[in-house]
Amino acid sequence: MNLILFGGPGAGKGTQTGSLIETYHIPAIATGDMLRAQRRAESGLGEQVKGYMDRGELVPDTLMIDIIRTRLQEPDARNGFILDGFPRTVAQAEALDAMLDQLGRRVDAVIYLRVSRQVLIDRLSHRYCCRTCGAVYTFTPQQARDLPRCTADGGELYQRPDDRPEIVAHRIDVFITHTAPLIDY
């Protein structure tokens, strides 16, 4: 089964992906996680995408299409996948269709998580992540003053640079401008 999870930043794509992985036993391909891992590794790709991500902008289509093309050809994705964070533009959707056609595959379902702008802002401005394992937590401003450690591995919790309020608002605007048109695709 080949699935796409679609929704604004903070809509719950990662959370829903976890349930789908357990049900269908197929890998999640979360482009945001892949790009953040490249940044942490200080790879050439990580350096290329850093500025875009810090500003809450989309990574260029050509780069994202190459990343997805490579990932879809890995052995674990041959029996299906869950795409989280791709496609984000009509050009990416068209490229994905062409890629899957070449591989003799198709998208079986697209799941759109519709969440209001205010809920997205509230979720992201209170989201914290573990530096070591990536676990995600939500804290009120009062709780965030004295952040606990990750319950999974004791790692330090931090707020991602792109979850700052001014960047969150921009990310939502980018979603509305570039990604929301995919609803009709």
N, CA and C of each residue as an Amber inpcrd file, in Angstrom:
protein
   555
   0.8440000  -1.1750000   0.0000000   0.0000000   0.0000000   0.0000000
   0.8880000   1.2360000   0.0000000   0.5710000   2.1820000  -0.8590000
   1.3150000   3.4310000  -0.9780000   0.4060000   4.5770000  -0.5530000
   0.7680000   5.2300000   0.5450000  -0.0690000   6.2700000   1.1380000
   0.6520000   7.6050000   1.1830000  -0.1270000   8.6700000   1.1320000
   0.3980000  10.0180000   1.3430000  -0.3970000  10.6450000   2.4720000
   0.3110000  11.1830000   3.4690000  -0.3140000  11.9720000   4.5260000
  -0.0760000  13.4310000   4.2060000  -1.1230000  14.1970000   4.2500000
  -1.1090000  15.5590000   3.7580000  -1.7760000  16.4550000   4.7930000
  -1.1500000  17.5610000   5.1260000  -1.7270000  18.5120000   6.0710000
  -0.7140000  19.5720000   6.4200000  -1.1680000  20.6180000   7.0460000
  -0.2940000  21.7170000   7.4190000   0.7370000  21.3040000   8.4510000
   1.7190000  22.1830000   8.6980000   2.7240000  21.8720000   9.7130000
   2.0540000  21.7620000  11.0810000   2.2850000  20.6460000  11.7580000
   1.6790000  20.4310000  13.0670000   0.3000000  19.8030000  13.0160000
  -0.1340000  19.3480000  11.8380000  -1.4700000  18.7660000  11.6950000
  -1.5800000  17.3860000  12.3400000  -0.4500000  16.7450000  12.5980000
  -0.4790000  15.4180000  13.2070000  -0.0590000  14.3120000  12.2590000
   0.6170000  14.6760000  11.1810000   1.0380000  13.6670000  10.2020000
   1.9450000  12.6230000  10.8380000   2.9130000  13.0680000  11.6190000
   3.8330000  12.1340000  12.2690000   3.1230000  11.2100000  13.2370000
   2.1780000  11.7480000  13.9840000   1.4110000  10.9410000  14.9420000
   0.5970000   9.8820000  14.2130000  -0.1050000  10.2820000  13.1650000
  -0.9240000   9.3320000  12.4110000  -0.0660000   8.3050000  11.6770000
   1.1020000   8.7270000  11.2350000   2.0090000   7.8060000  10.5530000
   2.3660000   6.6380000  11.4550000   2.5860000   6.9110000  12.7430000
   2.9170000   5.8400000  13.6830000   1.8620000   4.7450000  13.6920000
   0.5980000   5.1240000  13.6990000  -0.4890000   4.1420000  13.6760000
  -0.5220000   3.3770000  12.3580000  -0.2810000   4.0800000  11.2620000
  -0.3020000   3.4250000   9.9510000   0.8460000   2.4340000   9.7870000
   2.0030000   2.7550000  10.3470000   3.1460000   1.8330000  10.2920000
   2.7840000   0.5260000  10.9810000   2.1710000   0.6350000  12.1540000
   1.7870000  -0.5690000  12.9030000   0.7510000  -1.3910000  12.1490000
  -0.1680000  -0.7250000  11.4850000  -1.2370000  -1.4260000  10.7740000
  -0.7490000  -2.0810000   9.4860000   0.0270000  -1.3500000   8.6880000
   0.3920000  -1.8240000   7.3520000   1.8180000  -2.3570000   7.2270000
   2.6430000  -2.1560000   8.2390000   4.0280000  -2.6580000   8.2420000
   4.8090000  -2.1920000   7.0120000   4.6740000  -0.9100000   6.7320000
   5.4160000  -0.2840000   5.6440000   6.1610000   0.9190000   6.2160000
   7.2590000   1.3200000   5.5750000   8.0550000   2.4130000   6.1400000
   7.4240000   3.7850000   5.9300000   7.6620000   4.6370000   6.9060000
   7.2970000   6.0430000   6.7710000   8.4760000   6.7640000   6.1440000
   8.1850000   7.5750000   5.1840000   9.2080000   8.3990000   4.5480000
   8.8330000   9.8400000   4.8720000   9.4100000  10.3300000   5.9560000
   9.1100000  11.6720000   6.4490000  10.2290000  12.6010000   5.9990000
   9.9440000  13.4060000   5.0030000  10.9970000  14.2310000   4.4210000
  11.5870000  15.2090000   5.4250000  10.7720000  15.7590000   6.3060000
  11.3020000  16.6780000   7.3130000  12.3220000  16.0000000   8.2050000
  12.0100000  14.7700000   8.6450000  12.9540000  14.0110000   9.4750000
  14.2350000  13.7230000   8.7060000  14.0890000  13.3670000   7.4270000
  15.2690000  13.0660000   6.6100000  16.1650000  14.2980000   6.4790000
  15.5510000  15.4510000   6.2380000  16.3300000  16.6790000   6.0760000
  16.9900000  17.1010000   7.3880000  16.2600000  16.9700000   8.5080000
  16.8530000  17.3190000   9.8100000  18.0210000  16.3940000  10.1360000
  17.9190000  15.1190000   9.7710000  19.0280000  14.1810000  10.0050000
  20.2540000  14.5950000   9.1930000  20.0450000  15.0430000   7.9750000
  21.1630000  15.5050000   7.1460000  21.8080000  16.7560000   7.7410000
  20.9830000  17.6210000   8.3240000  21.5330000  18.8230000   8.9820000
  22.3900000  18.4320000  10.1760000  21.8680000  17.5060000  11.0040000
  22.6300000  17.0660000  12.1900000  23.9500000  16.4310000  11.7820000
  23.9420000  15.7020000  10.6680000  25.1570000  15.0390000  10.1880000
  26.1050000  16.0300000   9.5110000  25.6470000  17.2660000   9.3550000
  26.4340000  18.3090000   8.7020000  26.9120000  17.8770000   7.3160000
  26.0170000  17.1810000   6.6060000  26.3300000  16.7160000   5.2530000
  26.1990000  17.8740000   4.2660000  26.6410000  17.6350000   3.0540000
  26.4830000  18.6330000   2.0020000  25.0170000  18.9670000   1.7830000
  24.1740000  17.9340000   1.7860000  22.7410000  18.1510000   1.6370000
  22.2130000  18.9620000   2.8160000  22.6750000  18.6250000   4.0140000
  22.2490000  19.3530000   5.2080000  22.5660000  20.8310000   5.1250000
  23.7430000  21.1440000   4.6080000  24.1310000  22.5520000   4.4510000
  23.2570000  23.2390000   3.4040000  22.9050000  22.5020000   2.3410000
  22.0650000  23.0720000   1.2850000  20.6860000  23.4570000   1.8080000
  20.1070000  22.6170000   2.6680000  18.7210000  22.8330000   3.0880000
  18.5840000  23.6770000   4.3480000  19.6680000  23.8880000   5.0770000
  19.6060000  24.5940000   6.3630000  18.8910000  25.9380000   6.2680000
  19.2900000  26.7710000   5.3550000  18.7030000  28.1000000   5.2330000
  17.2150000  28.0650000   4.9360000  16.8230000  27.1820000   4.0250000
  15.4000000  27.0700000   3.7010000  14.6020000  26.6780000   4.9360000
  15.0820000  25.6670000   5.6410000  14.3570000  25.1640000   6.7990000
  14.2900000  26.1980000   7.9160000  15.3840000  26.8760000   8.1830000
  15.4000000  27.8730000   9.2550000  14.4340000  29.0220000   8.9830000
  14.2070000  29.3180000   7.7120000  13.2870000  30.3980000   7.3440000
  11.8500000  29.9020000   7.1750000  11.6430000  28.5720000   7.2970000
  10.3060000  28.0190000   7.1250000   9.8730000  27.9420000   5.6770000
  10.8380000  27.9190000   4.7700000  10.5390000  27.8630000   3.3430000
  10.6440000  26.4320000   2.8260000  10.0770000  26.2050000   1.6530000
  10.1680000  24.8860000   1.0380000  11.5480000  24.6810000   0.4260000
  12.0640000  23.4690000   0.5830000  13.3050000  23.0870000  -0.0940000
  12.9520000  22.9690000  -1.5800000  13.8320000  23.4000000  -2.4870000
  13.5090000  23.3770000  -3.9230000  13.0250000  22.0080000  -4.4180000
  12.0730000  22.0600000  -5.3440000  11.4680000  20.8400000  -5.8860000
  12.4990000  19.8490000  -6.4060000  13.4660000  20.3190000  -7.1860000
  14.4240000  19.3900000  -7.8000000  15.1740000  18.5870000  -6.7480000
  15.5500000  19.2270000  -5.6700000  16.2700000  18.5450000  -4.6000000
  15.3690000  17.5270000  -3.9080000  14.1440000  17.9230000  -3.5880000
  13.2180000  17.0110000  -2.9060000  12.8650000  15.8150000  -3.7890000
  12.6770000  16.0500000  -5.0680000  12.3340000  14.9600000  -5.9850000
  13.4700000  13.9430000  -6.0430000  14.7040000  14.4060000  -6.0960000
  15.8570000  13.4930000  -6.1010000  15.9270000  12.6830000  -4.8150000
  15.6740000  13.3210000  -3.6800000  15.7070000  12.6250000  -2.3880000
  14.6500000  11.5260000  -2.3600000  13.4340000  11.8400000  -2.7880000
  12.3430000  10.8590000  -2.7750000  12.6010000   9.7430000  -3.7790000
  13.0850000  10.0780000  -4.9590000  13.3790000   9.0530000  -5.9730000
  14.3500000   8.0150000  -5.3960000  15.4060000   8.4900000  -4.7640000
  16.3990000   7.5890000  -4.1670000  15.7620000   6.7410000  -3.0710000
  14.9650000   7.3750000  -2.2140000  14.3760000   6.6520000  -1.0760000
  13.3670000   5.5980000  -1.5200000  12.5700000   5.8870000  -2.5330000
  11.5550000   4.9290000  -2.9820000  12.1630000   3.6880000  -3.6250000
  13.4260000   3.7650000  -4.0090000  14.0810000   2.6160000  -4.6240000
  14.7660000   1.7170000  -3.6030000  14.7440000   2.1120000  -2.3280000
  15.3470000   1.2700000  -1.2990000  14.4620000   0.0500000  -1.0560000
  15.0800000  -1.0850000  -0.6860000  14.3400000  -2.3430000  -0.5600000
  13.1160000  -2.2900000   0.3580000  13.1970000  -1.5710000   1.4770000
  12.0710000  -1.5780000   2.4130000  10.8400000  -0.8590000   1.8760000
  10.9940000  -0.0510000   0.8370000   9.8570000   0.6920000   0.2810000
   9.2250000  -0.0180000  -0.9130000   9.7410000  -1.1780000  -1.2660000
   9.2160000  -1.8700000  -2.4560000   7.8020000  -2.3980000  -2.2560000
   7.4330000  -2.7220000  -1.0030000   6.1000000  -3.2580000  -0.7420000
   5.1190000  -2.1920000  -0.2830000   5.5490000  -0.9520000  -0.3120000
   4.6670000   0.1330000   0.0830000   5.3980000   1.1580000   0.9240000
   4.7290000   2.2770000   1.1460000   5.3360000   3.3660000   1.9050000
   4.2490000   4.3200000   2.3660000   4.6250000   5.1570000   3.3150000
   3.7880000   6.2640000   3.7670000   4.6180000   7.5250000   3.5760000
   4.1860000   8.3990000   2.7030000   4.8890000   9.6660000   2.4950000
   4.3100000  10.7200000   3.4340000   5.1800000  11.3520000   4.1930000
   4.8070000  12.4180000   5.1220000   5.6670000  13.6270000   4.7760000
   5.0590000  14.6490000   4.2100000   5.8120000  15.8460000   3.8560000
   6.2000000  15.9150000   2.3880000   5.6860000  15.0230000   1.5980000
   5.9330000  15.0260000   0.1550000   4.7460000  14.3610000  -0.5140000
   4.2330000  14.9400000  -1.5660000   4.6340000  16.1680000  -2.2360000
   4.1040000  17.4020000  -1.5080000   4.7900000  18.5200000  -1.7540000
   4.3680000  19.7980000  -1.1720000   3.9870000  20.8220000  -2.2290000
   4.2170000  20.4820000  -3.4740000   3.8300000  21.3770000  -4.5750000
   3.2320000  20.5210000  -5.6900000   2.5110000  21.1700000  -6.5920000
   1.9490000  20.4450000  -7.7330000   3.0730000  19.8400000  -8.5690000
   4.1820000  20.5640000  -8.7440000   5.3200000  20.0270000  -9.5110000
   5.8520000  18.7520000  -8.8600000   5.9230000  18.7230000  -7.5320000
   6.3760000  17.5150000  -6.8380000   5.3730000  16.3810000  -7.0260000
   4.0800000  16.6840000  -6.9950000   3.0540000  15.6490000  -7.1900000
   3.1510000  15.0590000  -8.5950000   3.3560000  15.9110000  -9.5740000
   3.5040000  15.4270000 -10.9520000   4.7480000  14.5570000 -11.0900000
   5.8440000  14.9730000 -10.4570000   7.0790000  14.1800000 -10.5020000
   6.8830000  12.8460000  -9.7940000   6.1610000  12.8460000  -8.6750000
   5.8910000  11.5960000  -7.9580000   5.0710000  10.6540000  -8.8300000
   4.0430000  11.1640000  -9.4910000   3.2420000  10.3250000 -10.3890000
   4.1180000   9.6890000 -11.4660000   4.9990000  10.4770000 -12.0650000
   5.8880000   9.9600000 -13.1120000   6.8500000   8.9160000 -12.5450000
   7.3900000   9.1910000 -11.3560000   8.3110000   8.2430000 -10.7000000
   7.6330000   6.9080000 -10.4460000   6.4400000   6.9800000  -9.8520000
   5.7160000   5.7510000  -9.5240000   5.3190000   5.0020000 -10.7880000
   4.9690000   5.7230000 -11.8320000   4.6360000   5.0930000 -13.1070000
   5.8300000   4.3020000 -13.6370000   7.0340000   4.8910000 -13.5480000
   8.2570000   4.2040000 -13.9850000   8.5100000   2.9450000 -13.1570000
   8.1110000   2.9860000 -11.8860000   8.3120000   1.8410000 -11.0000000
   7.1450000   0.8530000 -11.0590000   6.1340000   1.1550000 -11.8840000
   4.9670000   0.2870000 -11.9850000   4.1060000   0.3230000 -10.7300000
   4.0560000   1.4800000 -10.0940000   3.3010000   1.6230000  -8.8440000
   2.3750000   2.8280000  -8.9350000   1.5230000   2.9740000  -7.9290000
   0.6150000   4.1190000  -7.8660000   0.3420000   4.4600000  -6.4080000
  -0.2010000   5.6300000  -6.1780000  -0.6370000   6.0260000  -4.8380000
  -2.0040000   5.3960000  -4.6130000  -2.1530000   4.6700000  -3.4970000
  -3.4260000   4.0220000  -3.1920000  -4.3980000   4.9410000  -2.4660000
  -3.8660000   5.8280000  -1.6180000  -4.7440000   6.7370000  -0.8740000
  -3.9640000   7.9610000  -0.4190000  -4.6850000   9.0710000  -0.3510000
  -4.1480000  10.3160000   0.1980000  -5.0310000  10.6740000   1.3840000
  -4.4100000  10.8850000   2.5240000  -5.1410000  11.2410000   3.7410000
  -4.8320000  12.7010000   4.0500000  -5.8690000  13.5350000   4.0320000
  -5.7000000  14.9650000   4.2960000  -6.1540000  15.2650000   5.7190000
  -5.2410000  15.7630000   6.5280000  -5.5430000  16.1460000   7.9070000
  -5.8060000  17.6530000   7.9300000  -7.0590000  18.0220000   8.0380000
  -7.4500000  19.4380000   8.0180000  -7.5110000  19.9510000   9.4540000
  -6.6890000  20.9520000   9.7510000  -6.6030000  21.5230000  11.0950000
  -6.5890000  23.0440000  10.9500000  -7.2850000  23.7400000  11.8490000
  -7.3510000  25.2000000  11.7530000  -5.9860000  25.8410000  12.0000000
  -5.8170000  27.0370000  11.4630000  -4.5710000  27.7920000  11.6130000
  -4.2180000  27.9830000  13.0880000  -5.2000000  28.3720000  13.9070000
  -4.9110000  28.6420000  15.3180000  -4.4570000  27.3790000  16.0470000
  -5.0690000  26.2550000  15.7490000  -4.6500000  24.9940000  16.3850000
  -3.2250000  24.6430000  15.9600000  -2.9020000  24.8420000  14.6880000
  -1.5330000  24.5740000  14.2250000  -0.5300000  25.4560000  14.9680000
  -0.8360000  26.7370000  15.0970000   0.0580000  27.6550000  15.8060000
   0.2230000  27.2180000  17.2560000  -0.8800000  26.8960000  17.9180000
  -0.8150000  26.4600000  19.3230000   0.0180000  25.1920000  19.4720000
  -0.2180000  24.2190000  18.6140000   0.5310000  22.9580000  18.7050000
   2.0310000  23.1730000  18.5210000   2.3900000  23.8840000  17.4630000
   3.8060000  24.0310000  17.1440000   4.5410000  24.9240000  18.1320000
   3.8850000  25.9420000  18.6370000   4.5750000  26.8410000  19.5670000
   4.7920000  26.1880000  20.9270000   4.1480000  25.0520000  21.1710000
   4.3290000  24.3190000  22.4320000   5.0160000  22.9690000  22.2300000
   5.5480000  22.7410000  21.0410000   6.1680000  21.4440000  20.7230000
   7.6590000  21.4700000  21.0640000   8.1050000  20.3980000  21.7090000
   9.5160000  20.2200000  22.0570000   9.9340000  18.8250000  21.6260000
  11.2020000  18.6880000  21.2450000  11.7170000  17.4200000  20.7340000
  12.9450000  16.9990000  21.5230000  13.1590000  15.6940000  21.5960000
  14.3620000  15.1530000  22.2230000  15.5100000  15.2570000  21.2220000
  16.6410000  15.7720000  21.6920000  17.8050000  15.9220000  20.8000000
  18.3660000  14.5800000  20.3450000  18.2030000  13.5350000  21.1480000
  18.8270000  12.2610000  20.7830000  17.8930000  11.3160000  20.0310000
  16.6600000  11.1660000  20.4860000  15.7870000  10.1820000  19.8250000
  14.6820000  10.8030000  18.9800000  14.4690000  12.1140000  19.1030000
  13.4580000  12.7800000  18.2910000  12.0420000  12.7060000  18.8290000
  11.8450000  12.1050000  20.0170000  10.4990000  12.0320000  20.5950000
   9.9250000  13.4440000  20.7110000   8.6130000  13.5500000  20.5450000
   7.9500000  14.8520000  20.5430000   7.0650000  14.9830000  21.7770000
   7.1170000  16.1610000  22.3970000   6.3280000  16.4710000  23.5880000
   5.6450000  17.8140000  23.3940000   4.5450000  18.0160000  24.1110000
   3.8520000  19.2990000  24.1090000   3.7970000  19.8140000  25.5390000
   4.2210000  21.0640000  25.7260000   4.2280000  21.6790000  27.0500000
   3.5780000  23.0470000  26.9880000   2.9230000  23.4330000  28.0790000
   2.4300000  24.7970000  28.2090000   3.6350000  25.7000000  28.4510000
   3.4750000  27.0160000  28.2700000   4.6090000  27.9130000  28.5440000
   5.1580000  27.7620000  29.9670000   4.2750000  27.5340000  30.9380000
   4.7320000  27.3520000  32.3180000   5.5710000  26.0820000  32.4580000
   5.1240000  24.9930000  31.8620000   5.8760000  23.7380000  31.9240000
   7.2090000  23.8540000  31.2020000   7.2390000  24.6370000  30.1400000
   8.4480000  24.7550000  29.3230000   9.5700000  25.4850000  30.0500000
   9.2290000  26.2870000  31.0710000  10.2680000  27.0170000  31.8080000
  11.2460000  26.0710000  32.4860000  10.7440000  24.9380000  32.9470000
  11.5930000  23.9600000  33.6230000  11.4290000  22.6210000  32.9070000
  11.9530000  22.5660000  31.6800000  11.7510000  21.3790000  30.8510000
  12.3250000  20.1250000  31.5020000  11.5170000  19.0660000  31.5190000
  12.0440000  17.7800000  31.9820000  12.9250000  17.1610000  30.8990000
  13.4050000  15.9830000  31.1550000  14.2000000  15.2370000  30.1710000
  13.2570000  14.3080000  29.4090000  13.7350000  13.7880000  28.3100000
  12.9710000  12.8310000  27.5100000  12.6920000  11.5900000  28.3500000
  11.4570000  11.1250000  28.3240000  11.1060000   9.9370000  29.0990000
  11.6320000   8.6580000  28.4540000  11.9500000   8.7060000  27.1600000
  12.4490000   7.5130000  26.4690000  13.9300000   7.2730000  26.7280000
  14.7440000   8.3530000  26.6790000  16.1880000   8.1400000  26.8080000
  16.8990000   9.1710000  27.6810000  16.1390000  10.0500000  28.3230000
  16.7530000  11.0480000  29.1960000  17.4030000  12.1990000  28.4620000
  17.2200000  12.2620000  27.1420000  17.8500000  13.3100000  26.3430000
  17.2900000  14.6930000  26.6250000  18.0580000  15.6940000  26.2220000
  17.6510000  17.0910000  26.3870000  16.4970000  17.4100000  25.4400000
  15.5260000  18.1720000  25.9270000  14.4130000  18.6080000  25.0980000
  14.6750000  20.0320000  24.6120000  14.2940000  20.2990000  23.3850000
  14.5050000  21.6240000  22.8040000  13.3610000  21.9430000  21.8510000
  13.2210000  23.2230000  21.5270000  12.2340000  23.6340000  20.5380000
  12.9490000  23.8440000  19.2080000  12.4380000  23.1970000  18.1650000
  13.0550000  23.3260000  16.8450000  13.0370000  24.7820000  16.4000000
  14.0810000  25.2190000  15.7000000  14.1120000  26.6140000  15.2310000
  12.8960000  26.9880000  14.3790000  12.3870000  26.0330000  13.6000000
  11.2460000  26.3500000  12.7410000   9.9060000  26.2870000  13.4700000
   9.9240000  26.0560000  14.7950000   8.7070000  26.0940000  15.6080000
   8.5690000  27.4050000  16.3810000   9.4560000  28.3670000  16.1250000
   9.3030000  29.6890000  16.7400000   8.0580000  30.3530000  16.1400000
   7.3060000  31.1190000  16.9360000   6.0180000  31.6670000  16.4630000
   6.0730000  32.3880000  15.1190000   7.0860000  33.2260000  14.8920000
   7.1300000  33.9690000  13.6290000   7.3980000  33.0440000  12.4440000
   8.1680000  31.9820000  12.6690000   8.4430000  31.0150000  11.5980000
   7.2240000  30.1230000  11.3790000   6.5300000  29.7580000  12.4620000
   5.3300000  28.9250000  12.3430000   4.2970000  29.6190000  11.4580000
   4.0560000  30.8980000  11.7010000   3.0760000  31.6360000  10.8950000
   3.4840000  31.6220000   9.4220000   4.7690000  31.7920000   9.1630000
   5.2570000  31.7680000   7.7780000   5.0960000  30.3710000   7.1700000
   5.3970000  29.3250000   7.9370000   5.2530000  27.9530000   7.4300000
   3.8050000  27.6660000   7.0410000   2.8690000  28.1530000   7.8440000
   1.4510000  27.9490000   7.5270000   1.0880000  28.6980000   6.2470000
   1.5920000  29.9290000   6.1020000   1.3440000  30.6910000   4.8740000
   1.9140000  29.9620000   3.6570000   3.1120000  29.4020000   3.8010000
   3.7320000  28.6390000   2.7060000   2.8680000  27.4220000   2.3680000
   2.3540000  26.7390000   3.3960000   1.4700000  25.5930000   3.1610000
   0.2430000  26.0270000   2.3610000  -0.3880000  27.1110000   2.7880000
  -1.6020000  27.5820000   2.1150000  -1.3070000  27.9560000   0.6610000
  -0.1900000  28.6070000   0.4340000   0.1550000  29.0700000  -0.9120000
   0.5940000  27.9390000  -1.8400000   1.4820000  27.0620000  -1.3470000
   2.1150000  26.0750000  -2.2300000   1.5370000  24.6680000  -2.1290000
   1.0800000  24.2810000  -0.9430000   0.6720000  22.8950000  -0.7440000
  -0.8390000  22.7080000  -0.7950000  -1.6010000  23.6450000  -0.2710000
  -3.0600000  23.5080000  -0.2890000  -3.6200000  23.2830000  -1.6990000
  -3.0080000  23.8500000  -2.7680000  -3.5240000  23.5560000  -4.1150000
  -3.5160000  22.0580000  -4.4630000  -2.7640000  21.2650000  -3.7340000
  -2.7480000  19.8170000  -3.9940000  -4.0730000  19.1520000  -3.6230000
  -4.8840000  19.8100000  -2.8180000  -6.1840000  19.2390000  -2.4470000
  -6.9790000  18.9060000  -3.7090000  -6.8690000  19.7500000  -4.7060000
  -7.6090000  19.5390000  -5.9580000  -6.8430000  18.7200000  -6.9870000
  -5.6020000  18.3330000  -6.6760000  -4.7760000  17.6200000  -7.6490000
  -5.2610000  16.2040000  -7.8640000
